C-alpha cells in the first residue's frame, strides 16, 4: 500500500509521468515473464534485483552456476532484465532436456551484441534457427563428417610432427607451440594454405577477432542483449561494428585468395573454402555468408583445439600416475621404434580415456552457449516456457557426482570398463548439446588424441617444483585457455631432446 501511495504521489509531478509509466511497464513485463505455464512453476532460483534481476559474474560464471546448482537443484532460474534464463547443471536433466528435446532447443536467443552486430548475423555459432542456419549447418556437416576427417590424417600428422619438434626445441613455449599447431591445421583445412610461421599476420588477425568474440559473448557484458533499446544510443555499438568490419574484411580476403588461385589454374588444396566456392550456388550462400562460414571454422577450430591440447599437458604434469598408465599402454601397443599414428587409435583406449577426461575435467567451452525454447518444455514438476533462454552449463554437468564420483579428481578410468574398453554409454558435452553440437567435434577430438599420444610417447611431462600449476587459472573468455604455466618435458622416446627431434624427422611425411 505504501509503495502504491508513493507511486501515485510521484506521478502527480508531470515531469515524472514518463518514469511512472516506465516503472509500471517494467513491472507488468516482469510479472508476465514469471507467470506459470500449464499450472507448473519455473525451476527455483536465487532472488535478484527487482528491476535488473540476478547479477551474473562477468568472469567464470559457469563456476558460480555450479554452486547455484548445488543449492537449487539440476536446473534453476535466474532473471536477467525482463528475461528468464534457465540453467541446466546435471546430467539427467541435460539428457532429458538438451538432448531428447533437442528439436525444441535448436534456436538461439537474439544476440544483438555478439550475434547481430559483431558477427553480422553470419556466425553459425550464434545464428538463430532458420534457413540460414540450415544451409550453413549442411555445408559444415558435409565437410566435417568422420569419413572426411580421416582424409585429413596426413595434414594433422605433419603438423603434429612439427608440434613435437617445437617442444623439443623450446619446451618453455609449449602453449605457443599448441597454438601454432592448431592454427596451422585449421588454416589448411579452411583455406588450403600453410602459415608463414608462428608470427603469421593472418593468424594474429584471427586471434584478435577471437579475443573480441570471447569477451563480447560472456553473459551480461553487453547490456543491449537485456535492454534492446540501447542499440539506438548513438555510439554505443561502434566498437562492435568496427570489429565486424575487420572480421568480414579478413574472411573475404582469405577466401578471395583461394578463389583467385583457382581462377589462375593453380593447384589448390582440398580446403573447406574451395569446397564452399565450388558449391556456393548449390548451397545458396551469399558471398559474405560463404566468407564468414570458412572464417568462423578457422577461428573457432584454432582457438578450442589449442586450449584442449594445453589442458592435456597440464593434466599429465599434475597427475603423473595417470600419465604412467597411458605410457604403459603406448609402450605395449606402439613401442619405441615408431611414433603413434591415427591407425593406433582403436588400440589405445587408455589414451582416449585420458583425452575424454581432460575434456570433462577442464572443458574449453565451460559455460556452454544459450539455446532458446521454441515450445513449452516440462521436466518433472517444472516448466520451461516457450521463448525462454536455456543454458547447458558444461562445467556443472561434467561435475554431476551421480555420474562422476569425486568430480574434481582427474580419473580417466571412469571412462573404461573393467576389461579396459571404452564405455559406450558414458556421455560428455564439451562440444555442446543436441542439434547445436559443434560440427567440428570429430576433427578436434582427432587432433587432441594425436597430440596427447605423441607428447606422452615422446616425453614424460612433469610439473616444475619451483612454479606450481594452478589448475583453475584460466582466461575469462568464452573459450577458456589455461593461463601460462610451466611444465618440464623430459625426453622419453630418446635419451635427449635432440634425439626426440631426430625420431620425428620422417613422421607423417
C-alpha positions as a printed Julia matrix, in Angstrom:
509×3 Matrix{Float64}:
  0.0     0.0     0.0
  2.79    2.38    0.92
  4.53    1.68   -2.37
  1.3     2.4    -4.31
  0.77    5.72   -2.5
  4.36    6.68   -3.17
  3.97    5.96   -6.87
  0.75    7.99   -7.04
  2.39   10.93   -5.31
  5.41   10.54   -7.53
  3.25   10.54  -10.66
  1.49   13.76   -9.64
  4.59   15.57  -10.8
  4.17   15.96  -14.58
  7.87   15.58  -15.18
  7.72   12.14  -13.55
  4.83   10.72  -15.55
  7.17    9.07  -18.06
  9.18    7.45  -15.28
  5.97    6.19  -13.63
  4.73    4.66  -16.88
  8.12    3.06  -17.43
  8.12    1.53  -13.94
  4.6     0.15  -14.41
  5.52   -1.28  -17.8
  8.58   -2.96  -16.35
  6.53   -4.44  -13.51
  3.98   -5.83  -15.96
  6.7    -7.34  -18.15
  8.36   -8.98  -15.18
  5.03  -10.37  -13.99
  4.36  -11.76  -17.46
  7.78  -13.37  -17.57
  7.37  -15.2   -14.29
  3.77  -16.28  -14.94
  3.24  -20.0   -14.57
  2.56  -22.13  -17.63
  0.39  -25.28  -17.69
 -0.09  -24.75  -13.97
  3.57  -25.63  -13.29
  6.18  -23.32  -11.79
  9.53  -22.31  -13.16
 12.51  -24.05  -11.57
 13.58  -22.35   -8.32
 16.47  -19.93   -8.28
 18.14  -17.06   -6.48
 16.39  -13.76   -5.97
 17.74  -10.74   -7.77
 17.17   -7.04   -8.03
 13.5    -6.27   -8.78
 14.5    -4.33  -11.9
 17.78   -5.74  -13.16
 17.45   -9.34  -12.0
 20.2   -11.6   -10.71
 23.78  -10.32  -11.18
 25.89  -12.77  -13.19
 29.64  -12.63  -12.55
 31.45  -11.4   -15.66
 34.26  -13.89  -15.08
 33.86  -17.65  -14.55
 30.06  -17.53  -14.36
 29.99  -21.28  -15.01
 31.72  -21.95  -11.69
 29.24  -19.73   -9.86
 26.4   -21.56  -11.58
 27.79  -24.86  -10.3
 27.36  -23.55   -6.75
 23.8   -22.5    -7.57
 23.17  -25.98   -8.95
 24.24  -27.47   -5.64
 21.87  -25.12   -3.85
 18.79  -25.16   -6.11
 18.96  -28.45   -7.96
 19.52  -29.87  -11.5
 18.08  -26.75  -13.13
 17.45  -23.29  -11.76
 16.05  -19.97  -12.94
 17.68  -16.58  -12.89
 16.18  -13.37  -14.21
 18.18  -11.05  -16.42
 16.4    -7.77  -17.03
 12.99   -8.77  -18.38
 14.08  -12.26  -19.38
 14.25  -15.58  -17.58
 17.28  -17.82  -18.08
 17.12  -21.47  -17.05
 20.45  -23.16  -16.38
 20.86  -26.94  -16.69
 23.57  -28.27  -14.4
 23.16  -32.03  -14.02
 23.47  -34.96  -16.39
 19.96  -36.42  -16.35
 18.42  -33.0   -16.9
 20.84  -32.43  -19.78
 19.9   -35.75  -21.37
 16.16  -35.28  -20.9
 16.02  -31.62  -21.92
 19.04  -30.68  -24.05
 19.21  -33.98  -25.94
 15.74  -35.55  -26.05
 14.12  -32.15  -26.63
 16.89  -31.02  -28.96
 14.48  -30.13  -31.77
 12.77  -27.61  -29.5
 16.11  -26.1   -28.41
 17.86  -25.73  -31.75
 17.15  -21.99  -31.76
 19.36  -19.28  -30.26
 18.07  -16.27  -28.35
 18.56  -12.92  -30.02
 22.13  -11.72  -29.55
 22.35   -8.07  -30.55
 25.95   -7.66  -29.42
 27.91  -10.74  -30.5
 25.4   -12.16  -32.99
 23.82   -9.35  -34.97
 26.39   -6.57  -34.56
 29.8    -8.21  -34.23
 29.01  -11.18  -36.49
 26.52   -9.55  -38.84
 24.16  -12.48  -38.17
 26.51  -14.79  -40.07
 28.48  -16.62  -37.37
 26.89  -20.06  -37.23
 27.54  -20.42  -33.51
 25.06  -17.61  -32.83
 22.77  -17.81  -35.86
 19.11  -18.38  -34.9
 17.3   -21.42  -36.27
 16.01  -20.89  -39.8
 17.05  -21.19  -43.41
 20.42  -19.5   -42.98
 21.32  -21.83  -40.11
 20.18  -24.92  -42.03
 22.24  -24.21  -45.12
 25.35  -23.28  -43.12
 25.0   -26.37  -40.97
 24.52  -28.54  -44.05
 27.71  -27.21  -45.59
 29.77  -27.78  -42.44
 28.45  -31.26  -41.77
 29.18  -32.42  -45.28
 32.8   -31.36  -44.9
 33.44  -32.37  -41.3
 31.83  -35.8   -41.05
 34.11  -38.55  -39.7
 34.91  -40.03  -43.13
 36.17  -36.67  -44.38
 38.17  -36.12  -41.21
 40.02  -39.38  -41.92
 41.23  -37.95  -45.21
 42.92  -35.1   -43.33
 45.03  -37.51  -41.3
 48.27  -36.69  -43.17
 47.74  -32.95  -42.55
 47.24  -33.49  -38.83
 50.24  -35.82  -38.6
 52.53  -33.46  -40.48
 51.68  -30.59  -38.18
 51.78  -32.8   -35.06
 55.33  -33.74  -36.08
 56.24  -30.05  -36.09
 54.5   -29.59  -32.74
 56.66  -32.26  -31.06
 59.81  -30.88  -32.68
 58.91  -27.39  -31.47
 58.51  -28.65  -27.9
 61.87  -30.43  -28.1
 63.44  -27.21  -29.39
 61.91  -24.93  -26.73
 59.78  -26.63  -24.04
 59.16  -23.34  -22.24
 56.87  -22.21  -25.07
 54.71  -25.34  -25.15
 51.43  -23.39  -25.08
 52.51  -21.23  -28.01
 53.5   -24.38  -29.89
 50.0   -25.78  -29.32
 48.54  -22.59  -30.77
 50.82  -22.81  -33.77
 49.83  -26.44  -34.37
 46.09  -25.81  -34.24
 46.28  -22.61  -36.3
 48.35  -24.36  -38.97
 45.97  -27.29  -39.2
 42.79  -25.26  -39.32
 44.21  -22.67  -41.73
 44.99  -25.5   -44.13
 41.55  -27.03  -43.64
 39.85  -23.68  -44.18
 41.97  -22.21  -46.97
 44.48  -24.83  -48.12
 47.4   -22.66  -47.05
 50.23  -23.05  -44.57
 51.11  -20.21  -42.17
 54.42  -18.46  -42.78
 55.44  -19.07  -39.17
 54.41  -18.54  -35.55
 54.06  -14.8   -36.16
 51.94  -15.11  -39.31
 49.9   -11.88  -39.55
 46.76  -13.74  -40.66
 46.84  -15.87  -37.53
 47.4   -12.76  -35.4
 44.4   -11.11  -37.06
 42.15  -14.12  -36.43
 43.29  -14.27  -32.81
 42.3   -10.62  -32.37
 38.84  -11.44  -33.67
 38.57  -14.45  -31.37
 39.59  -12.44  -28.33
 36.96   -9.84  -29.14
 34.29  -12.51  -29.61
 35.26  -14.31  -26.41
 34.89  -11.15  -24.37
 31.7   -10.0   -26.08
 29.83  -13.27  -25.72
 30.22  -13.56  -21.95
 26.83  -13.32  -20.18
 25.89   -9.82  -19.08
 28.85   -7.98  -20.61
 26.75   -6.08  -23.15
 23.52   -4.79  -21.6
 21.97   -4.3   -25.03
 21.09   -8.0   -25.01
 18.92   -7.35  -21.93
 17.68   -3.88  -22.92
 17.43   -3.81  -26.74
 16.64   -0.09  -26.84
 20.32    0.56  -26.06
 21.14   -0.28  -29.68
 19.7     3.12  -30.62
 22.04    5.04  -28.3
 24.49    6.86  -30.62
 27.96    5.34  -30.48
 27.05    2.53  -28.07
 27.77   -0.3   -30.52
 30.51    1.39  -32.56
 33.23   -0.86  -31.13
 31.4    -3.98  -32.24
 30.52   -2.53  -35.64
 34.18   -1.81  -36.26
 35.02   -5.33  -35.13
 32.56   -6.73  -37.66
 34.11   -4.72  -40.48
 37.54   -6.07  -39.54
 36.3    -9.67  -39.39
 34.41   -9.54  -42.64
 37.32   -7.94  -44.49
 39.71  -10.57  -43.13
 37.45  -13.51  -44.04
 36.65  -12.16  -47.52
 40.33  -11.51  -48.19
 41.34  -15.06  -47.24
 38.6   -16.67  -49.32
 39.36  -14.3   -52.18
 42.93  -15.63  -52.3
 41.57  -19.15  -52.74
 39.17  -18.03  -55.46
 41.84  -16.21  -57.46
 44.23  -19.17  -57.19
 41.53  -21.44  -58.63
 40.83  -18.95  -61.44
 44.54  -18.9   -62.32
 44.5   -22.67  -62.59
 46.85  -23.16  -59.66
 46.76  -26.34  -57.6
 44.65  -25.64  -54.53
 44.43  -27.93  -51.53
 41.2   -29.74  -50.67
 40.09  -26.98  -48.31
 36.72  -26.02  -46.88
 36.99  -22.67  -48.63
 37.41  -24.32  -52.03
 34.54  -26.68  -51.25
 32.27  -23.72  -50.46
 33.3   -21.81  -53.59
 32.67  -24.85  -55.79
 29.18  -25.33  -54.3
 28.21  -21.79  -53.38
 25.24  -21.68  -55.73
 24.06  -25.13  -54.73
 24.34  -24.23  -51.03
 22.58  -20.9   -51.68
 25.14  -18.89  -49.74
 25.86  -15.21  -50.35
 29.46  -14.04  -50.75
 29.51  -12.71  -47.2
 27.96  -15.88  -45.76
 30.48  -18.02  -47.61
 33.39  -15.95  -46.33
 32.08  -15.96  -42.76
 31.46  -19.7   -42.77
 35.01  -20.5   -43.81
 36.43  -17.86  -41.47
 34.41  -18.97  -38.49
 35.61  -22.53  -38.98
 39.2   -21.33  -38.91
 38.73  -19.16  -35.87
 36.71  -21.48  -33.67
 38.7   -24.61  -34.54
 42.05  -22.98  -33.91
 41.07  -21.5   -30.56
 39.45  -24.51  -28.91
 41.91  -27.15  -30.1
 44.96  -25.25  -28.84
 43.39  -24.85  -25.43
 42.41  -28.52  -25.17
 45.94  -29.67  -26.08
 47.36  -27.46  -23.32
 44.83  -28.86  -20.82
 46.11  -32.36  -21.67
 49.68  -31.23  -20.92
 48.51  -29.71  -17.63
 46.76  -32.95  -16.61
 49.8   -35.08  -17.45
 52.06  -32.83  -15.38
 49.71  -32.77  -12.38
 48.8   -36.48  -12.4
 51.98  -38.49  -13.04
 50.42  -41.84  -12.11
 47.69  -41.31  -14.7
 50.29  -40.34  -17.3
 52.2   -43.53  -16.45
 49.15  -45.66  -17.36
 48.98  -44.0   -20.79
 52.69  -44.51  -21.37
 52.49  -48.19  -20.39
 49.76  -48.64  -23.0
 51.81  -46.78  -25.61
 54.84  -48.97  -24.88
 52.78  -52.12  -25.23
 50.94  -51.14  -28.43
 53.39  -48.84  -30.21
 56.81  -49.47  -28.72
 59.76  -47.11  -29.05
 60.83  -47.62  -32.64
 57.94  -45.67  -34.13
 55.55  -42.93  -33.01
 51.77  -43.44  -32.6
 49.5   -42.62  -35.53
 45.77  -42.47  -36.23
 45.83  -46.16  -37.08
 46.58  -46.89  -33.41
 43.55  -45.05  -32.04
 41.32  -48.09  -31.52
 44.19  -49.93  -29.84
 44.78  -47.13  -27.31
 41.64  -46.92  -25.13
 43.61  -45.69  -22.12
 44.92  -42.78  -24.16
 41.45  -41.91  -25.46
 40.06  -42.16  -21.91
 42.72  -39.65  -20.87
 41.54  -37.29  -23.63
 37.86  -37.68  -22.68
 38.68  -36.95  -19.05
 40.61  -33.77  -19.94
 37.55  -32.51  -21.82
 35.3   -33.25  -18.83
 37.75  -32.01  -16.18
 38.56  -28.66  -17.78
 36.15  -28.13  -20.71
 37.15  -25.33  -23.06
 33.61  -24.01  -23.57
 32.84  -24.5   -19.89
 29.75  -22.3   -19.71
 28.11  -23.53  -22.9
 26.12  -21.3   -25.23
 22.48  -20.22  -24.92
 19.59  -22.06  -26.53
 16.01  -20.84  -26.95
 12.94  -22.98  -26.28
 10.51  -22.96  -29.19
  7.74  -24.61  -27.15
  6.85  -25.23  -23.52
  9.03  -27.98  -22.08
  8.03  -29.86  -18.94
 10.62  -31.62  -16.8
  9.47  -33.29  -13.62
  7.39  -30.71  -11.71
  8.72  -27.66  -13.58
  8.11  -25.92  -16.9
 10.44  -24.14  -19.29
  8.1   -21.72  -21.1
  8.34  -21.15  -24.83
 10.79  -18.36  -25.63
 12.94  -18.92  -22.53
 16.73  -18.92  -22.79
 18.2   -22.28  -21.72
 21.87  -22.69  -20.84
 23.55  -26.08  -20.61
 26.35  -25.49  -18.09
 29.0   -27.88  -19.43
 31.18  -27.37  -16.35
 28.43  -28.36  -13.91
 27.06  -31.25  -15.98
 30.55  -32.75  -16.05
 30.66  -32.49  -12.27
 27.46  -34.35  -11.56
 28.54  -36.53   -8.62
 25.95  -39.17   -9.51
 27.67  -39.78  -12.86
 31.2   -38.66  -11.98
 32.04  -39.55   -8.36
 34.69  -37.26   -6.87
 34.23  -34.99   -9.91
 37.24  -32.74   -9.32
 39.57  -35.74   -9.39
 41.24  -36.42  -12.74
 40.37  -40.07  -13.32
 40.35  -41.46  -16.89
 39.42  -44.9   -15.54
 35.85  -43.7   -15.19
 35.6   -43.92  -18.99
 36.72  -47.56  -19.15
 35.02  -50.89  -18.48
 36.56  -53.49  -16.19
 38.19  -55.15  -19.21
 39.77  -51.88  -20.36
 37.42  -50.92  -23.18
 35.83  -47.51  -23.63
 32.33  -47.32  -22.18
 29.8   -46.77  -24.92
 27.14  -45.29  -22.65
 29.26  -42.59  -20.98
 28.25  -39.1   -22.03
 30.12  -35.83  -22.0
 29.2   -32.48  -23.54
 32.37  -30.46  -24.16
 31.15  -29.72  -27.7
 27.67  -28.58  -26.77
 24.22  -30.1   -26.77
 21.63  -31.51  -29.14
 21.39  -30.1   -32.63
 23.75  -27.21  -31.82
 26.66  -29.51  -31.04
 29.92  -28.28  -32.59
 30.21  -29.74  -36.12
 34.0   -29.77  -35.76
 33.97  -32.15  -32.8
 35.42  -35.09  -34.75
 38.31  -33.04  -36.12
 39.05  -31.53  -32.7
 38.97  -34.89  -30.93
 41.3   -36.37  -33.53
 43.78  -33.52  -33.03
 43.69  -33.73  -29.25
 44.11  -37.52  -29.3
 47.03  -37.49  -31.73
 48.95  -34.77  -29.9
 48.28  -36.31  -26.49
 49.56  -39.69  -27.68
 52.65  -38.14  -29.26
 53.61  -35.9   -26.35
 53.32  -38.71  -23.8
 55.15  -41.12  -26.11
 57.98  -38.64  -26.71
 58.2   -37.07  -23.24
 57.49  -37.56  -19.59
 55.73  -34.35  -18.6
 56.35  -33.08  -15.08
 55.32  -30.08  -13.03
 58.06  -27.6   -12.21
 58.51  -27.66   -8.39
 59.53  -24.0    -8.46
 56.3   -22.96  -10.23
 53.27  -24.97   -9.01
 50.47  -25.26  -11.55
 47.16  -23.65  -10.66
 44.68  -25.93  -12.44
 41.92  -23.33  -12.11
 43.9   -20.47  -13.64
 42.17  -19.89  -16.98
 41.33  -16.92  -19.15
 37.95  -15.27  -18.64
 36.8   -15.57  -22.25
 34.0   -17.81  -23.52
 36.59  -20.27  -24.86
 38.84  -20.63  -21.84
 42.61  -21.12  -22.18
 44.93  -22.15  -19.36
 46.94  -19.22  -18.11
 50.67  -19.65  -18.84
 52.11  -22.49  -16.8
 55.49  -24.21  -16.64
 55.97  -27.87  -17.46
 59.12  -29.96  -17.74
 59.4   -32.2   -20.81
 61.9   -34.99  -20.13
 62.85  -36.96  -23.26
 61.39  -40.44  -23.13
 61.42  -41.98  -26.61
 65.09  -40.98  -26.92
 67.83  -40.08  -24.46
 67.89  -36.38  -25.35
 65.57  -33.71  -26.69
 67.67  -33.65  -29.84
 67.15  -37.39  -30.1
 63.38  -36.85  -29.96
 63.67  -34.4   -32.83
 65.61  -36.97  -34.87
 62.97  -39.64  -34.21
 60.29  -37.29  -35.53
 62.15  -36.27  -38.7
 60.21  -38.57  -41.03
 56.93  -38.76  -39.12
 53.87  -38.01  -41.25
 55.95  -37.34  -44.36
